[in-house]
Amino acid sequence: MSGQTEDLSDAGEIAAIREAVRALCADFPGDYWRECDRTRAYPAAFVAALTKAGFLAALIPEAYGGSGLSMRAAAAIMEEIHAAGCNGAACHAQMYTMGTLLRHGSEAQKREYLPAIARGELRLQAFGVTEPTSGTDTLSLRTTAVREGDAYVVNGQKIWTSRAEYSDLMLLLARTTPREKAKTRTEGLSVFLVDMRTVRDRGLTIRPIRTMMNHATTEVFFDNMRVPAANLIGEEGRGFRYILSGMNAERILIAAECIGDAKWFIERATSYAKERVLFGRPIGQNQGVQFPVARAYAQMRAAELMVREAAGRYDAGADCGAEANMAKLLAADASWTAADMCVQTHGGFGFAEEYDVERKFRETRLYQVAPISTNLILSYLAEHVLGLPRSY
Ligand SMILES: Cc1cc2nc3c(=O)[nH]c(=O)nc-3n(C[C@H](O)[C@H](O)[C@H](O)COP(=O)(O)OP(=O)(O)OC[C@H]3O[C@@H](n4cnc5c(N)ncnc54)[C@H](O)[C@@H]3O)c2cc1C
């Protein structure tokens, strides 16, 4: 199906990247993912192959050892992974979490960490923002970091800290000034680069959470965890802004994953509808079967254009907040519509493990909720783009 959707502007470098990602993913077919899913195993071999090929270092500038590719190229990588039936959630954060360090870290921090991250020697793919009591209301988070000499002492808890067990570093958002003493609503939070190797079981406890799909997510507990003051990113108190500045990249890349998922579902449904013969003809000859596939395709293509628009604006250095949010919203809706359509097209076989449809269905459901839920995107558009009154 990719032949039908090839963007003419994808000539050259991005087309070659797509081809290379497809070739790599061919080594990780459905039975590999089914086995990981069944045993809730981390897809270590897949992540190692992506790392070795340099794909996860796409957005790290060449000056720090990465390949300095555009957001469009990075989005193409994530899309192809998902279109091939693989799942980038095991490692996508390695691509973008470093953005906070890149934009707001000191030169010394960048020199210390980015080249090792680019080489795959250091994994920075844990992102500790969400907490059980505050959820989406990030400014109400309760984890505190209190300065004591040359360190900060961290106490509190995070939830849904994905990949914490498979990461060396964690980007952590914690409160350094009590809310009532902060100058503004958004001040008083700070970002730290926590070297989890030094504090695991010495102030840091990680507990896996089993979820409906294989996602290596965890809850983490901080009990007087000491973080060197040198690991503070940027200025104390400005962390919320730093985290927000990384969200556009995350949204665009995850939207690209959703486009990949939608392509996978549409391709599977189309093939099945051509092959499955009932009442003496392929089921795909019935318009009742054709139309949902065609609708899912149109919805995916529209969302894909928004993802490209958002990535293009990001690469041009233009404001892309609205486009990144709309891309995430539309692409997550497109992948979910396509997932539901694909199950329906397969009838009972849509529920059988060996077809991979039910696995991908479970996997793509996440993107209605994380990394930001649909309602919160709609609220952003309503208030920040359309100027409607704030609701919270
Ligand atoms: C598998 C998985 C992996 C994740 N990985 C990470 C990670 O690595 N790091 C991290 O920090 N977080 C992670 N998250 C957390 C994720 O970002 C949050 O789950 C998501 O932002 C929603 O927050 P919540 O779960 O606390 O829901 P809540 O904030 O409790 O919201 C519950 C529901 O209410 C709705 N809602 C809330 N407030 C409003 C409002 N004002 N108006 C309308 N609707 C509203 C929401 O849209 C949502 O549907 C992950 C989550 C999951 C499930």
The ligand as a MOL file (V3000), in Angstrom:
LIG
                    3D

  0  0  0     0  0            999 V3000
M  V30 BEGIN CTAB
M  V30 COUNTS 53 58 0 0 0
M  V30 BEGIN ATOM
M  V30 1 C 0.9470 2.6950 28.7130 0
M  V30 2 C 1.1830 4.0750 29.1540 0
M  V30 3 C 2.4560 4.6240 29.0460 0
M  V30 4 C 2.7140 5.9030 29.5050 0
M  V30 5 N 4.0100 6.3790 29.5020 0
M  V30 6 C 4.2890 7.5280 30.1720 0
M  V30 7 C 5.6450 7.9310 30.3890 0
M  V30 8 O 6.5890 7.2870 29.9280 0
M  V30 9 N 5.8770 9.0250 31.1390 0
M  V30 10 C 4.8640 9.7750 31.6950 0
M  V30 11 O 5.1520 10.7690 32.3670 0
M  V30 12 N 3.5570 9.4170 31.4940 0
M  V30 13 C 3.2600 8.3240 30.7550 0
M  V30 14 N 1.9470 7.9280 30.5780 0
M  V30 15 C 0.8990 8.7150 31.1940 0
M  V30 16 C -0.0030 9.3920 30.1720 0
M  V30 17 O 0.6390 10.5170 29.6510 0
M  V30 18 C -1.2990 9.7120 30.9180 0
M  V30 19 O -1.9560 8.4850 31.1620 0
M  V30 20 C -2.1870 10.6000 30.1270 0
M  V30 21 O -1.6050 11.8700 29.9700 0
M  V30 22 C -3.5440 10.7620 30.8380 0
M  V30 23 O -3.3480 11.0530 32.1790 0
M  V30 24 P -4.0540 10.1750 33.3250 0
M  V30 25 O -3.8530 8.7490 32.9890 0
M  V30 26 O -3.5560 10.6260 34.6360 0
M  V30 27 O -5.5670 10.5030 33.1870 0
M  V30 28 P -6.3360 11.6520 33.9500 0
M  V30 29 O -5.5760 12.9220 33.8900 0
M  V30 30 O -6.7320 11.1340 35.2800 0
M  V30 31 O -7.6260 11.7880 33.0260 0
M  V30 32 C -8.6320 10.7590 32.9550 0
M  V30 33 C -9.5810 11.0950 31.8230 0
M  V30 34 O -10.2240 12.3340 32.1010 0
M  V30 35 C -10.0500 13.2320 31.0380 0
M  V30 36 N -9.8710 14.5880 31.5720 0
M  V30 37 C -9.0920 14.9830 32.6030 0
M  V30 38 N -9.1960 16.2950 32.8110 0
M  V30 39 C -10.0600 16.7710 31.8830 0
M  V30 40 C -10.5820 18.0550 31.5790 0
M  V30 41 N -10.2300 19.1400 32.2540 0
M  V30 42 N -11.4650 18.1470 30.5460 0
M  V30 43 C -11.8460 17.0650 29.8530 0
M  V30 44 N -11.3770 15.8200 30.0850 0
M  V30 45 C -10.5030 15.6780 31.0930 0
M  V30 46 C -8.8010 12.7880 30.2980 0
M  V30 47 O -8.8520 13.1720 28.9480 0
M  V30 48 C -8.8510 11.2670 30.4870 0
M  V30 49 O -9.6060 10.6960 29.4380 0
M  V30 50 C 1.6620 6.6700 30.0540 0
M  V30 51 C 0.3620 6.1370 30.1240 0
M  V30 52 C 0.1270 4.8600 29.7050 0
M  V30 53 C -1.2600 4.3100 29.8570 0
M  V30 END ATOM
M  V30 BEGIN BOND
M  V30 1 1 1 2
M  V30 2 1 2 3
M  V30 3 2 2 52
M  V30 4 2 3 4
M  V30 5 1 4 5
M  V30 6 1 4 50
M  V30 7 2 5 6
M  V30 8 1 6 7
M  V30 9 1 6 13
M  V30 10 2 7 8
M  V30 11 1 7 9
M  V30 12 1 9 10
M  V30 13 2 10 11
M  V30 14 1 10 12
M  V30 15 2 12 13
M  V30 16 1 13 14
M  V30 17 1 14 15
M  V30 18 1 14 50
M  V30 19 1 15 16
M  V30 20 1 16 17
M  V30 21 1 16 18
M  V30 22 1 18 19
M  V30 23 1 18 20
M  V30 24 1 20 21
M  V30 25 1 20 22
M  V30 26 1 22 23
M  V30 27 1 23 24
M  V30 28 2 24 25
M  V30 29 1 24 26
M  V30 30 1 24 27
M  V30 31 1 27 28
M  V30 32 2 28 29
M  V30 33 1 28 30
M  V30 34 1 28 31
M  V30 35 1 31 32
M  V30 36 1 32 33
M  V30 37 1 33 34
M  V30 38 1 33 48
M  V30 39 1 34 35
M  V30 40 1 35 36
M  V30 41 1 35 46
M  V30 42 1 36 37
M  V30 43 1 36 45
M  V30 44 2 37 38
M  V30 45 1 38 39
M  V30 46 1 39 40
M  V30 47 2 39 45
M  V30 48 1 40 41
M  V30 49 2 40 42
M  V30 50 1 42 43
M  V30 51 2 43 44
M  V30 52 1 44 45
M  V30 53 1 46 47
M  V30 54 1 46 48
M  V30 55 1 48 49
M  V30 56 2 50 51
M  V30 57 1 51 52
M  V30 58 1 52 53
M  V30 END BOND
M  V30 END CTAB
M  END
